[in-house]
């Protein structure tokens, strides 16, 4: 049964794969998404302060001095209709990187893949993101500060297709952008895998495997998508949120194989280790009685769920 059409999204999502070649032996931290986010922030700050050059063809809605603010701090606009009291709104991107239980050693001349999703108008700043990440890689990755050089950038399209958009020495090709087409809602149960730790607050506490709630996950995906749609997409998402919350009670957890994974990252800003613990594993949901929630669940594969999405946390994979 397809969605009723009451909750249609027009948020464009660009999924990109940056392929690097590591020039020297490299030792990467378990949370590589956290590493890349830190490097991205450093390079964007240099652009914003004028210490490093920024692309000159920025869209009219943003200036060079606001690049760091938009990507890293992402404060709500002064006239926002939502999240007025929050210091920041959902960031316009998410790294989609695997997390490992220990440091990853890679020899020289190894290829390294970096996946990142840009949401809505952030796709207009693809050239900024590429330039910042290329400079970060050239400056050195991981504990050994191993240099890496960009080989190519590919846009990952629905259905497993890909499209070349950039390589060093070329002009950036404009990505193909549209709101992802959501397949029809399943009439049978679907299995979902949590590829990276899910950190989700439920009833005031961090949700654990024994307290896992599919309703909490679904409503988090609804809220996250609606905020991305509002702040980085075409505007307010036209949805009946009360009806969606009611529908979430119709979703049945058929099976679950979940565990708690301990993980941490080092924050250079805070000068301390920050936990990235969360739930991983798989679970089976019967969502056949709540088809209007299906688009948010399916799109959650790109937006992620819970806390730490920019680092790559809360990655979902739907297996119908």
Wavefront OBJ file of the C-alpha trace (Angstrom):
o trace
v 0.000 0.000 0.000
v 1.596 3.325 -1.029
v 1.643 6.359 1.250
v -1.518 8.427 1.215
v 0.318 11.481 -0.085
v -0.296 13.546 3.054
v 3.383 13.510 3.990
v 5.303 13.956 0.733
v 8.871 15.237 1.006
v 10.612 17.537 -1.478
v 13.994 17.462 0.248
v 16.773 16.809 -2.246
v 19.522 14.523 -0.966
v 22.889 14.241 -2.668
v 24.998 11.189 -1.815
v 28.665 11.452 -2.774
v 31.660 9.149 -2.730
v 35.128 10.725 -2.549
v 37.910 8.335 -3.471
v 41.378 9.144 -2.111
v 44.788 7.528 -2.454
v 46.818 7.421 0.755
v 50.391 8.493 0.019
v 51.935 7.187 3.283
v 51.272 4.502 5.878
v 48.196 5.609 7.778
v 46.632 4.926 11.180
v 42.993 5.983 11.346
v 40.837 6.171 14.493
v 37.869 3.802 14.918
v 35.426 6.692 14.377
v 36.654 7.930 11.002
v 33.501 10.005 10.514
v 34.422 12.001 13.599
v 37.921 12.534 12.207
v 36.585 13.815 8.893
v 34.092 16.111 10.606
v 36.870 17.671 12.667
v 39.052 18.170 9.605
v 36.125 19.621 7.650
v 35.433 22.113 10.427
v 39.091 23.179 10.584
v 39.272 23.866 6.851
v 35.918 25.653 6.761
v 37.049 27.902 9.598
v 40.154 28.802 7.614
v 37.953 29.687 4.638
v 35.558 31.737 6.744
v 38.334 33.782 8.368
v 40.126 34.360 5.066
v 43.168 32.313 6.089
v 42.478 30.015 3.122
v 40.807 30.798 -0.187
v 37.179 29.819 -0.710
v 35.337 29.274 -3.995
v 34.277 32.582 -5.524
v 31.035 31.274 -7.040
v 29.082 30.898 -3.810
v 25.266 31.040 -4.027
v 23.671 34.349 -3.079
v 22.201 33.066 0.192
v 25.577 32.567 1.889
v 28.831 34.489 2.218
v 32.373 33.210 2.686
v 32.380 34.316 6.329
v 29.383 32.080 7.130
v 30.665 28.794 5.699
v 31.918 27.477 9.043
v 28.788 28.651 10.820
v 26.454 26.981 8.316
v 28.148 23.588 8.223
v 29.483 23.235 11.754
v 27.405 25.406 14.088
v 24.178 25.610 12.044
v 22.285 28.093 14.247
v 18.547 28.583 13.651
v 17.660 31.596 11.497
v 16.464 34.656 13.459
v 12.953 34.354 12.032
v 12.663 30.581 12.466
v 9.179 29.199 13.206
v 10.711 26.252 15.080
v 13.596 25.408 17.443
v 13.972 29.046 18.533
v 15.495 28.117 21.878
v 18.015 25.637 20.477
v 21.659 26.644 19.826
v 21.663 24.805 16.508
v 19.345 23.033 14.094
v 20.124 19.762 12.248
v 23.328 20.081 10.263
v 23.013 20.030 6.460
v 25.159 16.938 5.956
v 26.042 13.527 7.372
v 29.099 11.360 6.900
v 28.299 7.725 6.158
v 31.432 5.980 7.374
v 31.897 2.587 9.020
v 32.935 2.547 12.658
v 35.576 0.103 13.843
v 36.316 -1.269 17.290
v 40.001 -0.324 17.092
v 42.409 1.803 15.069
v 42.636 0.985 11.358
v 46.091 0.695 9.789
v 46.345 1.237 6.039
v 49.548 0.949 3.980
v 50.693 3.575 1.495
v 48.965 3.618 -1.915
v 45.752 2.255 -0.401
v 42.491 3.680 -1.703
v 40.272 5.275 0.942
v 36.574 5.983 0.404
v 34.688 8.825 2.045
v 30.895 8.986 1.820
v 28.936 12.103 2.622
v 25.295 13.130 2.148
v 24.313 16.771 1.606
v 20.751 17.869 2.303
v 18.753 20.423 0.340
v 20.525 23.681 -0.472
v 23.798 22.365 0.992
v 24.236 20.624 -2.373
v 24.873 24.086 -3.815
v 28.029 24.065 -1.669
v 29.380 20.753 -2.951
v 32.440 22.575 -4.322
v 33.112 24.022 -0.856
v 32.855 20.607 0.825
v 35.132 18.976 -1.749
v 37.757 21.715 -1.485
v 37.762 21.551 2.327
v 38.057 17.755 2.394
v 40.802 17.727 -0.253
v 42.829 20.248 1.734
v 42.250 18.261 4.924
v 43.494 15.052 3.281
v 46.547 16.814 1.880
v 47.355 18.077 5.384
v 47.394 14.573 6.831
v 44.970 11.982 8.165
v 44.936 10.050 11.405
v 47.517 9.741 14.144
v 50.419 9.578 11.689
v 49.220 12.569 9.663
v 49.401 10.566 6.452
v 48.836 12.624 3.343
v 46.150 11.594 0.874
v 45.198 12.876 -2.575
v 41.802 12.952 -4.244
v 41.259 10.677 -7.225
v 37.618 11.310 -8.064
v 34.191 12.292 -6.743
v 31.144 10.253 -7.701
v 27.483 10.917 -7.038
v 25.674 7.778 -5.881
v 22.257 7.610 -7.500
v 19.220 5.514 -6.527
v 19.209 1.966 -7.826
v 22.951 1.495 -7.417
v 23.915 3.759 -10.313
v 26.695 6.343 -10.079
v 27.710 9.494 -11.912
v 31.171 11.051 -12.164
v 31.090 14.674 -10.976
v 34.706 15.682 -10.365
v 38.383 14.787 -10.593
v 41.449 16.998 -10.034
v 42.007 19.278 -13.016
v 38.355 19.124 -14.109
v 35.424 21.467 -13.754
v 32.839 20.309 -11.247
v 29.812 18.810 -12.951
v 26.504 19.807 -11.448
v 24.999 16.914 -9.492
v 21.623 15.465 -10.390
v 19.351 16.565 -7.569
v 15.816 15.595 -6.679
v 13.944 14.258 -3.709
v 14.615 10.496 -3.578
v 11.748 8.431 -4.915
v 10.411 6.298 -2.094
v 9.358 2.769 -3.122
v 5.860 1.545 -2.247
v 5.262 0.741 1.402
v 5.841 -2.956 2.122
v 2.907 -5.219 2.896
v 5.113 -7.621 4.852
v 7.597 -7.124 7.678
v 10.935 -5.509 6.860
v 14.333 -6.013 8.446
v 16.415 -3.000 9.377
v 20.070 -2.972 10.297
v 21.750 -0.411 12.509
v 25.134 -0.172 10.809
v 26.561 2.293 13.322
v 25.592 2.998 16.944
v 22.168 4.552 17.426
v 22.139 7.132 20.228
v 18.539 8.046 20.859
v 16.920 9.660 23.880
v 13.735 7.913 25.005
v 11.795 8.918 28.123
v 14.691 11.102 29.242
v 17.352 8.395 28.958
v 19.620 7.017 26.286
v 17.772 4.083 24.736
v 19.380 0.673 25.302
v 18.762 -2.663 23.527
v 16.404 -3.775 26.299
v 14.408 -0.532 26.058
v 14.447 -0.250 22.263
v 11.265 1.400 20.992
v 10.435 1.394 17.259
v 7.919 4.166 17.946
v 10.669 6.384 19.381
v 12.898 5.670 16.387
v 10.157 6.396 13.856
v 9.133 9.677 15.464
v 12.790 10.724 15.673
v 13.070 10.123 11.922
v 9.902 12.150 11.343
v 11.173 15.080 13.413
v 14.632 14.986 11.886
v 13.341 14.887 8.318
v 10.827 17.656 8.932
v 13.564 19.899 10.395
v 15.939 19.194 7.495
v 13.053 19.984 5.133
v 12.358 23.258 6.946
v 15.893 24.601 7.417
v 17.703 23.203 4.356
v 14.914 22.238 1.977
v 11.947 24.009 0.404
v 10.328 24.932 3.701
v 7.866 23.504 6.171
v 6.926 19.897 5.571
v 3.172 19.561 5.187
v 2.437 16.639 7.478
v -0.114 15.640 10.068
v 2.324 14.947 12.900
v -0.406 14.007 15.343
v -1.671 11.359 12.931
v 1.871 10.093 12.365
v 2.418 9.728 16.095
v -0.842 7.828 16.386
v 0.152 5.615 13.454
v 3.455 4.772 15.133
v 1.509 2.828 17.753
v 0.344 0.481 15.000
v 3.901 -0.547 14.147
v 4.841 -3.943 15.578
v 8.312 -5.106 16.558
v 8.470 -8.671 15.226
v 12.031 -9.570 16.149
v 15.185 -7.878 17.423
v 18.847 -8.836 17.654
v 20.427 -5.770 19.222
v 23.479 -5.113 21.367
v 25.304 -2.192 22.906
v 28.537 -1.064 21.265
v 31.014 1.025 23.205
v 32.891 3.605 21.206
v 34.444 7.005 21.780
v 36.042 9.843 19.879
v 38.577 12.397 20.966
v 37.352 15.986 20.889
v 40.173 18.438 20.238
v 37.863 21.295 21.221
v 36.926 19.733 24.568
v 40.362 18.134 25.083
v 38.767 14.878 26.187
v 37.226 11.619 25.044
v 33.531 11.825 24.109
v 31.339 8.668 24.123
v 29.753 7.397 20.934
v 28.147 4.336 22.554
v 24.903 3.145 21.058
v 22.710 0.321 19.800
v 23.724 -1.761 16.790
v 22.299 -4.935 15.270
v 19.072 -5.663 13.418
v 15.351 -5.752 14.021
v 12.191 -6.622 12.096
v 9.194 -4.279 11.893
v 5.680 -4.795 10.627
v 4.789 -1.329 9.318
v 1.956 -2.480 7.044
v -0.688 -0.763 9.210
v 1.160 2.576 9.152
v 2.160 3.200 5.502
v 2.485 6.978 6.012
v 5.514 6.336 8.222
v 7.269 4.261 5.570
v 8.796 7.228 3.640
v 10.477 8.540 6.785
v 11.868 5.108 7.594
v 13.179 4.582 4.064
v 14.662 8.089 3.829
v 16.310 7.502 7.192
v 18.907 5.492 5.274
v 20.240 8.855 4.047
v 19.448 11.176 6.964
v 20.394 8.743 9.785
v 18.753 8.861 13.215
v 19.491 9.961 16.758
v 22.515 11.905 17.940
v 25.886 12.214 16.209
v 24.563 11.836 12.668
v 27.282 14.113 11.251
v 29.877 11.623 12.538
v 28.072 8.748 10.815
v 26.082 7.496 13.805
v 22.566 6.122 13.433
v 23.061 4.664 9.945
v 20.109 2.529 8.870
v 19.767 -0.047 6.111
v 16.342 -1.260 5.028
v 16.113 -4.834 3.779
v 12.692 -5.584 2.339
l 1 2 3 4 5 6 7 8 9 10 11 12 13 14 15 16 17 18 19 20 21 22 23 24 25 26 27 28 29 30 31 32 33 34 35 36 37 38 39 40 41 42 43 44 45 46 47 48 49 50 51 52 53 54 55 56 57 58 59 60 61 62 63 64 65 66 67 68 69 70 71 72 73 74 75 76 77 78 79 80 81 82 83 84 85 86 87 88 89 90 91 92 93 94 95 96 97 98 99 100 101 102 103 104 105 106 107 108 109 110 111 112 113 114 115 116 117 118 119 120 121 122 123 124 125 126 127 128 129 130 131 132 133 134 135 136 137 138 139 140 141 142 143 144 145 146 147 148 149 150 151 152 153 154 155 156 157 158 159 160 161 162 163 164 165 166 167 168 169 170 171 172 173 174 175 176 177 178 179 180 181 182 183 184 185 186 187 188 189 190 191 192 193 194 195 196 197 198 199 200 201 202 203 204 205 206 207 208 209 210 211 212 213 214 215 216 217 218 219 220 221 222 223 224 225 226 227 228 229 230 231 232 233 234 235 236 237 238 239 240 241 242 243 244 245 246 247 248 249 250 251 252 253 254 255 256 257 258 259 260 261 262 263 264 265 266 267 268 269 270 271 272 273 274 275 276 277 278 279 280 281 282 283 284 285 286 287 288 289 290 291 292 293 294 295 296 297 298 299 300 301 302 303 304 305 306 307 308 309 310 311 312 313 314 315 316 317 318 319 320
